[in-house]
Amino acid sequence: MSQEYWRWKEYNWRDEKIDWKAANTITAGVDVGSVSSQAVVMTDGKLFAYSNMRTGSDSPDSARKAMDWALEGTGMKLEHIKYVVGTGYGRVNVPFAQKAITEIACHARGGNMMYGPTVRTILDMGGQDCKAIHCDERGKVTNFLMNDKCAAGTGRGMEVFADLLAVPVEEVGELSFEVDEEPEPVSSTCVVFAKSEATALLRQGWPKSKVLAAYCSAMAHRVYTLLERIGVEKDFAITGGIAKNVGVVRRLEKEVGMKPLTSKYDTQIAGAIGAALFAKALLEKSRK
């Protein structure tokens, strides 16, 4: 079988120390994104279990699979979860959700839990779009901007390059620093044109690391222009899959002139965490 360089690792996790049967509120958030889907289960507002997997061609099926995988081996069943919120671009297609909430609101709420109440600017670098979000100390959205016209500056764009250069997508960031000096960013922002530009550079004898440096640099700059339009307020944090790419993150740090906050949580589950927190608030409200 040929190696799929574009494929990110899929995984699930659970907190072995939590006895979910003793919980008062069990809620969940399911984030069906364009490229990956996450399901998060919370007990009394604490992270109990989650999964992160590739989104298939069918959103309801992707939601079910993500949920099943998060619950695997926990002894918990879907009926034990009292409230589920769907988010992401497939949010209205989560068959077992009581409510759908936009990913902008969920990333702000999830980012607030992941990075703490000082976070004011959240950059969500997703599979097919980029969002710059301003929020208050409670994780409530105060302003946002998004770039959804093009896959450049997104996870999908990075996958295209990983595949083209036959470099595992998770190694792209580190490899992009294996250069003597930083090359000019690729000029094309469109993935289709950037791909042909990269092919031409390889033919000219550029090593893969240099091509990746040029692309990561272009990607960071493209995202920075979005942040520039909304303004970066301290503290600043990045969510989504591209937050795991040091090649883009470190170059973006330079342009912003600010180090993003780090979190013990996986950056890709921010939206699903936010959705599970909204579910908790909605459940508590309904109990009153």
Secondary structure as the mmCIF struct_conf table of DSSP 4:
data_model
#
loop_
_struct_conf.conf_type_id
_struct_conf.id
_struct_conf.beg_label_comp_id
_struct_conf.beg_label_asym_id
_struct_conf.beg_label_seq_id
_struct_conf.end_label_comp_id
_struct_conf.end_label_asym_id
_struct_conf.end_label_seq_id
TURN_TY1_P TURN_TY1_P1 TYR A 5 TRP A 6
HELX_LH_PP_P HELX_LH_PP_P1 ARG A 7 LYS A 9
STRN STRN1 TYR A 11 ARG A 14
TURN_TY1_P TURN_TY1_P2 GLU A 16 LYS A 17
HELX_RH_3T_P HELX_RH_3T_P1 TRP A 20 ALA A 22
BEND BEND1 ASN A 24 ASN A 24
STRN STRN2 ILE A 26 VAL A 32
BEND BEND2 SER A 34 VAL A 35
STRN STRN3 SER A 36 THR A 43
TURN_TY1_P TURN_TY1_P3 ASP A 44 GLY A 45
STRN STRN4 LYS A 46 ARG A 54
BEND BEND3 SER A 57 SER A 57
HELX_RH_AL_P HELX_RH_AL_P1 SER A 59 LEU A 71
TURN_TY1_P TURN_TY1_P4 GLU A 72 THR A 74
HELX_RH_3T_P HELX_RH_3T_P2 LEU A 78 HIS A 80
STRN STRN5 TYR A 83 THR A 87
BEND BEND4 GLY A 88 GLY A 88
TURN_TY1_P TURN_TY1_P5 TYR A 89 GLY A 90
HELX_RH_3T_P HELX_RH_3T_P3 ARG A 91 ASN A 93
TURN_TY1_P TURN_TY1_P6 PRO A 95 PHE A 96
BEND BEND5 GLN A 98 GLN A 98
STRN STRN6 LYS A 99 ALA A 100
HELX_RH_AL_P HELX_RH_AL_P2 GLU A 103 TYR A 115
TURN_TY1_P TURN_TY1_P7 PRO A 117 THR A 118
STRN STRN7 THR A 121 MET A 125
BEND BEND6 GLY A 127 GLN A 128
STRN STRN8 CYS A 130 CYS A 135
TURN_TY1_P TURN_TY1_P8 GLU A 137 ARG A 138
BEND BEND7 GLY A 139 GLY A 139
STRN STRN9 VAL A 141 ASN A 147
BEND BEND8 LYS A 149 LYS A 149
BEND BEND9 ALA A 151 ALA A 151
TURN_TY1_P TURN_TY1_P9 ALA A 152 GLY A 153
BEND BEND10 THR A 154 THR A 154
HELX_RH_AL_P HELX_RH_AL_P3 GLY A 155 LEU A 165
TURN_TY1_P TURN_TY1_P10 ALA A 166 ALA A 166
HELX_RH_3T_P HELX_RH_3T_P4 VAL A 169 GLU A 171
HELX_RH_AL_P HELX_RH_AL_P4 VAL A 172 LEU A 175
TURN_TY1_P TURN_TY1_P11 SER A 176 PHE A 177
BEND BEND11 VAL A 179 GLU A 181
HELX_LH_PP_P HELX_LH_PP_P2 GLU A 182 VAL A 186
BEND BEND12 SER A 187 SER A 187
BEND BEND13 CYS A 190 CYS A 190
HELX_RH_AL_P HELX_RH_AL_P5 VAL A 191 ARG A 203
TURN_TY1_P TURN_TY1_P12 GLN A 204 GLY A 205
HELX_RH_AL_P HELX_RH_AL_P6 LYS A 208 ILE A 230
HELX_LH_PP_P HELX_LH_PP_P3 GLU A 233 GLU A 233
BEND BEND14 LYS A 234 ASP A 235
STRN STRN10 PHE A 236 THR A 239
BEND BEND15 GLY A 240 GLY A 240
HELX_RH_3T_P HELX_RH_3T_P5 GLY A 241 LYS A 244
HELX_RH_AL_P HELX_RH_AL_P7 VAL A 246 VAL A 256
TURN_TY1_P TURN_TY1_P13 GLY A 257 GLY A 257
BEND BEND16 MET A 258 MET A 258
HELX_LH_PP_P HELX_LH_PP_P4 LYS A 259 LEU A 261
BEND BEND17 LYS A 264 TYR A 265
HELX_RH_3T_P HELX_RH_3T_P6 THR A 267 ILE A 269
HELX_RH_AL_P HELX_RH_AL_P8 ALA A 270 ARG A 287
#
